[in-house]
Amino acid sequence: MKMCIACGMPMTQIGDYPLYDISKNYCKYCAHTDGTMKLFDEKLAELTAHYIKIHRMDDIIAKQTAYVILKKLPAWKRK
């Protein structure tokens, strides 16, 4: 089973891949509509917003948490 290098999501079905392209190592949620991978700042903003909305976190704490989690993933370790 592949895991998304940008968010860590397990990719178990063809529908999990951007444009159904199983050669990609990132998921459909980490891709633009043209299939290219989103940038770190885009993923950081999305994950921060998710933590604020779903977990009702403070803005600053949500951003710090999102940053720490993303930096552990293969796509963002060197950034």
N, C-alpha and C positions, 0 to 999 in steps of 0.2 A: 504494500500500500504506500502510495506517495503522500507526502505532506507538503503543503504549500510553503515555499521558502520565505514568503512575505508575511504570512499571518499564522501559519501553523495548522491550518484546517486540514483534516484528512480528506484526501481526494479519492473516493471509492467508486464513483460512477463517472461516466463520460460527461455527464451534464455538469460536473464540478469544474471542468476545465474551460478556459476561455475559448469561445468559438468551437467547442468540442475537440480541441487540439490537444491530444494526450502527450504530445512532445513537450508541452509547456510544463515548467516546474512550479508554477504559481496557479492559484485558483481563479475562478470567474469573478470573485469579489475583489481581487487584487489587480484586475485588468480593466483597461479602458474599453469602450465599445469596439475599438478596432483590434483588440486582442493584445495590445502592448501593456506591459506592467506599469502600474501606477508608481509614482515617486514616493519616497519616504515621507515627505511632508503631507502628501495626500492621505496616506495610510494613517499617519499620526493624527491628523484632523478627524478622520472617520472614527478611529478607535476612541479618541478623546470624547467625541460627541456620543458615542455608544455608552461609555462609562457614565457620562453625565446623565443621559436619559434613562438607561436601564438600571444602573446601580445608584443613581442619585448622588453622585460624587460632586464635590466642589471642583470648579474648573481647573484650578492649579493642581490639585491632587490627581484628578483624572488625566491631565496631560503628563504629569510625572510618571504615573503608573503605566500609561500607554507607551511612553518613551522607553522605560525599563524593559517592558515586555518585548517590544519590537526590536530593540537592540540585541536581544538574545537569538533572534532568528537569522538564518543564513544570509538572507538578502540584505540585511542591514548591519551586520557585524562590523564591516569595514567603514561604514559611513559615519 
